[in-house]
Amino acid sequence: MDCTRSTVLLQTRWRQMRKPFLQCSSAENAPVIVFVSKMFAVDTKALPQNRQRTLTPEEIGQRRELARQRHAARMAAGQTAAESNKDHIHSGSVPQEGQPSGICTAKMENLTLKDSKPEESAEQRETFIAFARVYSGVVKKGQRVFVLGPKYDPTQGLSMLPESCSASDFVPDVPHLSCCSMESIYLLMGRELEELEEVPAGNVLGIGGLEECVLKSATLSTSPACPPFIPLNFEARPIVRVAIEPKHPSEMPKLVRGMRLLNQADPCAEVLIQETGEHVLVTAGEVHLQRCLDDLRERFAKIEFSASKPIIPFRETVVRPPKVDMVNEEMGKQHKVAIIHQMKEEGSQGRSSDNLHVDPSGLVTLTTPNRLATVSVRAIPLPQEVTCLLESSSELIRTMEQVNMSLREGKNLDINPATLEAMVGLKAQLENLLQGRKWRNAVEHIWAFGPRRCGPNILLNSVEGYQRPSVWQCLGRVDDVDEAGAQAAVLRDFDNSIISGFQLATLSGPLCEEPLMGVCFSIERWDVQSSAAPQSQDSRFCEDLAESKVERSSEATEAGPSQARRRPDAASADCYGPVSGQLIASMKEACRHAFHAQPQRLMAAMYTCEIMATAEVLGKVYGVLGKREGRVLHEEMKEGTDMFIIKAVLPVAESFGFADEIRKRTSGLASPQLVFSHWEVLSSDPYWVPTTEEEYLHFGEKADSANQALKYMNAVRRRKGLYVEEKIVEHAEKQRTLGKNK
């Protein structure tokens, strides 16, 4: 009933706000609607209230008279001090050494105060101003308004607030809603700020006093029924990250404060704290990174710090078996089968055949160490359209997971109709994209998304006879579950262990511990034995060991025999740890082995590079792009000029120093612009070795030509401290001494 009442109230108030908003009304009774697009930092001295203004002739005369009076007072005080010193000299009372007189002490105190004032005010040199636009009403100085965050839900807010609540009243805790007063209003005139008393609708203005309430963007309104504006979508996405630490550990609070200010001042920069405790700065590229580091050092933190080398993210994925080899020769069926068997043999080296079995079709079966659970997993590459859809819908999937978790806990969580409609649209899009025999009813059997339960990977439930609630249960379609089956009840007990193992496997892949992308893990078998089932030889050994310990105990009571019968079971269960923990580890390893059983590739982050150059330097531009693994998409001549516009893609890992090199090679006649575009699968296999005669003729037996994917993989593994398989000295020869022996 409360939800229905708040929905009706929201519709009524929104009808009242709609007309003034569309007309951009400046009437007195029109609701105030302001959108803050970003926050920018301004030196406190540049504010109008702190700026020195021009004095009038009357004020100049008054100040001259005051200065004359102060000068006369100082002269009189100096004469009085000189006469007193003469009296002290005649009387023989001279101040002792190390004890200054009262005048000297006062001067030293004044100097100390003057020296300490700049240090105290140095931390407050930056003031944040909100860059905003008025869409309705009149904004006045000192007016109190509601601050609505980007994730604010008006329906939830109206249900928690009183009906006649205003920004001046006491507001209870509502998610993503707060109140503040606009302390100052400025007119933006280039770099100058002019203070105003009020601003009508349709104008752009600067608002002071919002740094504690607004992080990057927000909506200001006098009504809590106003829906929030969507934050601006910047074309450049942050992709390059560095870890920052102060040179002196005692200055860590200053660094944290400076990074917080930088995060608020730059709308494209992100500041993160990783699980390891590192403070990470994420930027859009090399130039943006250098600018952020300079601002952090000179404006916000004002300390010396050290930054790590730029960290470039990669992704790991699997692809369909290739149809051509490395020299673009068509591969026959026998050759494909030989390569698949070679991959299986290489992947199964060093594995225990008792617990692990790899099928020629790519199905991996793994048993837990205590032999109580068995899981079979197959890795399937997702279509590229599905991967892009899941990546762009991560926020919606996260919301859906939160709703499903609330439903499992028995809580009734209200869903916004727009969000519910978006979930239905996402499901329909997945059903349209996942077509074919192997994807039949795949959308209804999605177990989970990963990593972090909202990533571009899918866990598919293909276990025969196991029905579980779907991830789409928040849409009102809950699968029927057979409550009578004891086997299904056992599987449901360890359902979360399977999901946890899948999340761990997709968070760090087997190639270089980077997240997976575009991989579907299908679970085709999952068996869990009851505790009363026959145990393995290792478990019986643990049980016999526990029985011998119990028999040697001489202080058993009458209840001892029953305890002695229970202790061996507990000891055998704890021999390898809890079953849930073993199942998590086994699921993770099974996903890794299933990943290895398919053709595996690295995915690199790619920039879209747009270059303007003249015809004389086109060859040099192409040379720089080819040297850095770039690929030209198309070029066209700008009409009326002799300039060519070249559009290409360039790996982010190869972009450092690219702008300087291309300007240097072309003498400044070419200027590039780099924007993060997409993730692209590298065509070469990191573990590729020549197999056909054409490949042996082209690459040789050792295939010692540069493998770009292997180079990237080894660089990431070396940075993370993982094992890198490389030969430092491959062909060692005895050193010859050219000089004569003396």
ABEGO torsion letter per residue (X at the ends): XAAAAAAAAAAAAAAAAAAAAAAGBABAABBBBBBBABBBBBBAAABAAABBBBBBAAAAAAAAAAAAAAAAAAAAAAAAAAAAAAAAAAAGBBBBBGBBBAAAAAAAAAAAAAAAAAAAAAAAABBBBBBBBBABEBBBBGBBBBBBBAABBAAAAAAABBAABBAABBBBBBBGBBBBBBABBBBBBEABBBBBABBBBGBBBBBBGAAAABAABBBBBABAABBBBBBBBBABBBABBBBBBBABAAAAAAAAAAAAAAAAABAABBBBBBAAGBBBBBBABAAAAAAAAAAAAAAAAGBBBBBBBBBBBBBBBBBBBBABBAAGBBBBAAAAAAAAAAAAAAAABGBBAAABBBBAAGBBBBBBAAGABBBBBBBBBBBAAAAAAAAAAAAAAAAAAAAAAAAAAGBBBBBBAAAAAAAAAAAAAAAAABBEAAABGAAAABABBOBGGABABBBBBABBGBBBBBAAAAAGBBBBBBAABAAAAAAAAAAAAAAAAAAAAAABBAAAGBBBBGBBBBBABBBBBBAABBBBAAAAAAAAAAAAAAAABAABBAAAAAAAAAAAAAAAAAAAEBAAAAAAAAAAAAAAAAAAABBBBBBBBBBBBBBBBBAAAAAAAAAAAAAAGBBBABBBBBBGBABBBBBBBBBAAAABGAAAAAAAAAGGABBBBBBBABBBBBABBAABBBABAAAAAAAEAAGABBBAAAAAAAAAAAAAGBBBBBBABABBBBBBBABBBX
